[in-house]
Amino acid sequence: MENIKDQTTKIMNITDGNICNRCLGRYFYPKVPGKDNDERGAYLKNQLMKEENLPEKNEPCCICGDLFRILENKLENIIQEINEKNVEFANFLVGCRLSPEILEKEKFIGDKIGVESESIKKEINRELGKGLSLRLDKEVEFDNPNLVVMMDFTTDNVEIQINPLFLEGRYRKLVRGIPQTRWPCRKCRGRGCEKCNYTGKMYPESVEELIAKKVLQATKGRESKFHGAGREDIDVRMLGRGRPFVLEIKEPKVRELELDKLTEQINQHCQDKVEVLNLKMAEKDRRSGVKASSTETSKTYRALVEMDETISKEDLDILNSLNVIKQRTPIRVSHRRADKIRVREVKEVETKLVDSNHFEFIVNCDGGLYIKELISGDEDRTQPSVTSLLGNSAKCVHLDVLEVNI
């Protein structure tokens, strides 16, 4: 306690006694007992004044300028801003922005006495958080808050950040000709031109837009972002149990959703083009989890294959030998994918002869295997392929994804 007394005396001398209880108490947390820094500071001052007969000073605190006395007013400002946003939230996190001078003074005194103070920003955040939690009947959440409140003491402004809402589910794409996400016009890059009929898009609708429209209406969100477990080509259907996705809604004002009702509204709006299944609320980390899962899982495809020359049922038996596939980046995606050789495994193959020039090809394989090129060979960039094994030029007429195993 003797050392604490000496340090307290040094602080009082450096500040000429003009330091508030909280700023004094922070230098001795947790060495001096007390329910908060205000109580610690008051105890230390009282002890020192009794022993040293020091006069009590009434000047503003030389560190914070008596900032803690106006926190009550700041709470009112924050609550008013939140109410004006008319936003629904269950939890929040509060932060503050202080002038550099306050932080410098705090550090200067700490360096002089050889003690590191608990941060004044931490204490202000804690006090604001306690006050808001009590008045709003909401919980403080450090990891994934619905709302982030920033009190800027340098400008006296309150900034409200509404964090995204995440919905997870699976989608089935029942028709061909729809991309997974919004596809900006190649000519105007989304600005709008004659080629795209001033829509800014290559295609009038996408899986993302069809699903997001009703969700944005329900949440009153600003915009959406779609995160899928891989994607199928625009001319490919996604059937079976559907493809996993996470829909991110930015700045939602409504978070409490009736998901069964919302699913029904989405599917009615999609008009048998797209269907949503198993919609549920998700955490932020599912966004990256779903995207990363694309190449870590197996997928099942069904293709209608057309051959240049006639084939028989017996000819197709050789396709059962498909196993390890070495696939160089396909020509059609080489402008946007790294040029490298990917090794993927074919796990199971089923074939069914349709006529002398067509057969149905069902393949279960690793995610990330390009099926159209597995069929055509892509100018020998995929080895082996249906074309190379049959010695007969093959092409994919239609392709469906039957299963995404996640």
N, C-alpha and C positions, 0 to 999 in steps of 0.2 A: 504493500500500500504506500510505502514511502516513495517508491519510484513514481507511482501514479500521482502523488502529491507534487513532486518536483516537476513532472510533465505538465500538470494542470497549471502550476505557477508560471511556467515558461509560456504556455499558451495565453494566459491572462496578461502577461507582460507584453508579448508580441502584439496582441490585439488591443492593448490598453484597456482590457476588461470589456470591450465591446464585441461580445460573442454570445449568440443565443444558446439556450440550453441544448438544443438539438445538435447544433454544429460542434459544441464542446463534447457532448455525450458520444458522438460518433467515433471520436478518437479512442474511446475506451470500451467499445463493444468488442468482445463480450466480457472484458476483464472486470468491469464494475457491474454489479447486479442492478436490475431495474426492468420494468415492463416495456420501456422504450427508451430511446435516446434522450427524449425530453426529461424523463425522470432521472436518468444517469447524470445529465448535465446539471440539473437542479441540485442533486445531492452533492456533486463535486464542488459547486459554487458555494453552497451553504457551509460545507466543511472548511473550505479555504477562507471564507469570510470570517468564520468564527475564530480560526486560529491566527489569521494574519490581519484581522480587523480591516478588511478591504472595503471601500465604499461600493455601493451598487451603482452600475452605470445604466443609463437609459437611452444611449445612442443606438442606432440601427446596427445589427450584426455586421461585422466587417467582412464576413464570408458571404452570407446569403442575402444580406440587406433586409432581413426579417421576412424572407419569402414565405416561410411556413405560416405566417399570420394571415396570408391571403389565400391559402389553399381552399378554405371554405367557399370563397367567391369563385375560385376556379372550378370547383365541383359543380356549382350552379351553371357555369358557362358550358361545361362539358355535357351535362344532362340536357341542357337546352339544345345543343347541337345534335345530340343523339335523337332527341324527340323530333327535331325538324327533318331528320333523315327518314323517319318513319320506317325503320328497319327492324326486322324480327331477328333476335339473337338469344342464345342461351348462355353464352360466356364471352369473356373479353380479356384483353390485355392492355395495360396502360403504360405509356412511356412519356418521357419529357425531354425537352431540348432547352439547355441552359447556356448562358453566355460563357465564353471561354474564361473570362476573368474570375468567375466563381470557382471553376474547376482549378484554375491556376493558384488561387489563394488557398484553397483547401490543400493542394499538394505542397505548396510552399511551407505552410505551417507544419504539415506532417514530416517534411524533410528536416525541418529545424529541430523538432523534438525526437526524431528517429522513430516515428510511429506512422503506420499507414492507416488512414481513416477509412471507415466504411463509406462507400461512395454516397455523396449527397443525392445523386440521381436515383440511386437504389432506394434511398429513404423516401424521396418524394414520390416515386412510383408506388412504393408500398403504401404510403398514406393515402394517395389518390385512389389506389385500388381498393383499399379497405372502405373508404368512404363511398365509392361508387357501388361496390358490392352490397353494402348495407342499404343504400337508397334505391337501387334498381332491383334488388333481390336477384342478382345474377352472380355467377361464379367467375373467379379469375382463372384463366386457362393459359398456361405458359407454352404448350407445345403446338396446339392447333386451335387458336381462338377464332370465334366467329367474327369478332370485331377487334380492331386495334385502334386505340385512342392515343393520339400524340398531342400533349399539351406543350405548346411552344412558348416559353416564358420570354423569349427574345422579341417576339412579335405580338404576344398575347392572343395568338390564334389557336384554335382547336382543329386538328385534322382527324377525320374519321376514315379509317380504311376498312372496307367490308371485304372480308376474305372469301375466296371461292367456296362454292358448294360442289360436292362430287357425288354423282350417281353412277352406280355400276349395274351392268346387266349384260344381256346377249341380244344380238340382232340377227334376224334372218332377212336376206335380200331375195325377194321372190321373183324379181324380173331382171332382165339384162339391160344394160345401157345407163346405169346409175353409178356414178363414182362414190367412193366411201365418204370423201370430204369435199368441201367446196373447191372447185377447180378454176382458178383465175384465168381469164382470157389470155392466151399467149401473146396476142398482138398488143393489147393495151395494158396488160398486167393488172387487171382488176379495176382500172379507172372508168371503163365504159367506152365503147367505140361502135362503129357501124357493123363490124364483123360479129360482135356478140350482142347486137341489138341493144347496146348500151346497158347491158346487165352487169358487165364486168366478169361474166362467167362463161366457161366453155360449155357447160351443161346447165339446164334450167334448175335442176334439183340434185341433191346428194343425200346419202344416208344420214349424214350429220344434220343437214338442214331439216330434213323431214322429221327426225326425232326431236331436234332441239326446239322447234317452233313452239310446241305445246309446253315444254319444260320452261322455256323463257317466259311464256305467258303466266305460268303458275308461280314461278319464283320472282317475277318482275326483275329478272336479271338484265344486265347490260349486254352481254354477249356470251357465246359458248365456244368451247374448244373440245374437239373430239380426239380421244386416245383409244385406238383399237389394238387388239392383239394381232398385229399384222393387217394386211388388207388383200382383198381379191381385186382382180382386174375389173374394169368397168363392164366388160362383156361376160362376166362370170357371176353366177348366182351363189348365194351363201345359204345353204339349207341345213337340215339336221337340227341340232340343238342351238345353232347360231354361233356367232363369233363374239367372244367377250369384248366389252368396251367400257370405258369410263368417260362420262360426259361431265366436263368442268363448266360450271356456270359462274361467271364473274359478276361480282357486286350484286348478289341476290338480296332482295328485300324481304323475301318470304323463305323460311327454311323448313317449316312444318308442312309436310306434303302427305297427301293421301295417295300412296304409291299405286295401289290397285286401280283407283280411279284415274290417276295420271296415265298409267299404262294403257287403259282402255281408250283414253282420249288420243294418245299418240297413235295407237293402232287404227283408230277410226280415221284420223287425219292422213295416215300413210296409204290408205285406200288399197290394201293388198299389194303394195309395192315393197314395203318394209314392215317387219313385225318385231316388236320388242318383247323380250321374255325376262323374267326373274329380276325385275328392277328393284334396287335397294340402295340405301345410303352407303357411302364409302368414305374412307379416310384419304387424305392427300397422297399418302405413299402408294396407294393402289394405282395411281396414274402411271407411275414408272414401272410398277410391278406387272401390270397388264401388258404394257408395251414391250417390256423385256422378255415376257414369256413367249413371244411369237416364235422364236427359233429354238426354244427349249422344249417344245412339245411335238407330238405327232399329229398329222392331219390326214384326212381321207378325202380323196378326190374321185370324181366320176367324169370321164371324158368320152365324147363320141369322136372316134378317130377315123379319118378318111385316108385310104391307101391309093397310091398311083396305080399299082398293079393288083390283080385279084389275089385273095388270100383264102386259106381254108381254116377250119377250126383247129386242125393239127398244127398249122404254122404258128398259131398263137402260143403254143405251149412253151416256146423258147423264152417268152417274156417272164416266165417264172424264175428265170436265172437273174433277173435284175436284183442287184443287192447294193454294192457300194458304187455311188455315182460321183464322178469328178466333173464339176460343172463350172466352166468359166463364165464370168458375168455375161448374161445374154446381151446380144446386140441391141435389142429393143430398149433395154434399160441402162446401157453402158454410159449414156450421157449424164446419168444421175447416180450411178453406183460405182464404187471402186472396182477397178479391173483386177480381179483375182480369181483363183480357183477355189471353189467351195466343195467340201466333201460332205455328202449327205447319204443317208441309208434308206433304201426301199425295204420296208418290212414285210409287205404282203401285196400280191397282185391277183386280181380276178379279171377274166376276159369273157366276153360273150359275143359271138359272131352275129352281126345284124344282117349283112348281105355280103356278097363277094368282095366289096370294096370298103365296107365299114364294120367296125366292131366297137363294143362298149369296153372301156378300160377303167377299172377301179383300182386305185393304188393307195396304200397306207404307207406313209413315209415321214421322215423328219421334217419339221418346219423349216422353211427357207429353201426348199427344193422347187425350182421352177418347172412346173408340169408341162407347159406347152413346149418347152425346149427339151424336156425328157422325151417327149414324143417325136419332135422334128429332128432333134440332134443339133439344131442351131449352127449349121455349117461345121459340124464336128466339134463344136465348143463344149458339148455335153457328151460324155463317154461313160458307159455305153448308153444307147438310146433305143427307142422303139425302131427308128429308121435303120440304125446300124445292125441291130440284132436280126431284123427281118430281111435286110438287104432290099428294102422296098421303101420308097419315100412316103413318110407319114406326116399328117398334119392334124392339129386339133380343130374340130369343127365347133364343138360346144364343150364348156367345162363348168362343172358344179363343185363347190366345196361341200362335202357331206358331213364332216366332223372336224372340230377343232378341240383336241383333247387337252384341256387345262383343268 
